């Protein structure tokens, strides 16, 4: 005959149910603890990088946009020549070269 709980809020419940309930509760507490720990570590990483933890996404996007704006872009001819060179050296296949060439020409 299965064992049941005699007293408390789980009166009459099977013992396995109470055990499962306790294990789930411990798991939930551990999960929240790990999330808090990870958030604290992320906060420290952002601070060390000179970013605000509250607006780090916008700051990173602004830095990326500025970096792209500041870099000199290669001409279409230079990029196509690089593709041809990679294909000749066997780094990429003819089909990869054709695919990349079409993309370069489409993007301009």
N, C-alpha and C positions, 0 to 999 in steps of 0.2 A: 504494500500500500504506500502511495507517495507521501512524503513528508510535507506538512503544511505549516505555516507560521501561526503560532498560537496567540501572539500579542502584537500590539502596535498598529501602524497604519496599513500593514499588509496582512491583517488577520484573515486567515483562511486561504491565502495565496500559496501556491506551490513554492517550495524552497528554491527550485531552479529559477523561478521568475524573480525572486528577490535577489538572488546572486547575479543574475543577468542585469537587473536594474542597477545594482551597485557597480558592476563592471562598466556599464554604459556611463554612469555618472563620473567615475574616475577617468574614463576616456575623454569625456567632454571637458573636464577640468584640465587635463593634460593638453588637450588641443588648444584651449584658450591660452594656456601658459606658453606654449610654443609660439603661438601667433604674436603674443606680446613680446616675447624674446626676439623674434625675427623683426618686428617693427622697431624695436630699440636698436638693433644692429643696423637696420636700413637708415635710421635717423643718424647714427654716427657716421656711416659712409657718406651720406649726403653732406653732412657738416664738414667732414674732412675734405670733400671735393669742392667746398665753397658754395654749395647750393642750399637753398632753403627747403627743408623737408615738406613744406606745404605747397610750394610752387615749383618743385623740381622738374616736372614734365615740361612746363612752359619754358623754363630756363634752358633745359637741354635742347628743346626744339629751336629756340632762338640761337643757341650756339651752333647747331648744325646748319641752320639757314645762313648764318653769317659765314661759316666755313665754306659752304658751297659758293657763296657770292664772292668770297675773297680768292678762291682758287681759280687759276687760269684754265679754261676748258680747251680741250684739243679740238682741232678742226676735224671735219668729216673725213678728209683725205688722210690725216694722221691716224685716225682710228681704224680706217679701212686698211692702211698699210700695216698696222700692228696685227690685224686679223690675218692678213696674208702671211706675215712673218710667222705667226703662231702655227698656222696650218702647214707651212713649209717645214718647220722644225718638228712637226708631228705632235705638238702639244694638244691641238684640237683636230677633230675630223672635218672632212669636207662638208658634211651635213651641218655640223655645229657652226662652221664658218659661214655657210649660206644663211643659216638662221640669224646669226649675229649681224651679218651684213645687211639683211633685210630690216632688222630692228634699227640699226644705225641710220640707214637711209630714210626710214619712216620718221624717226625722231628728229633728223636733221642735224 
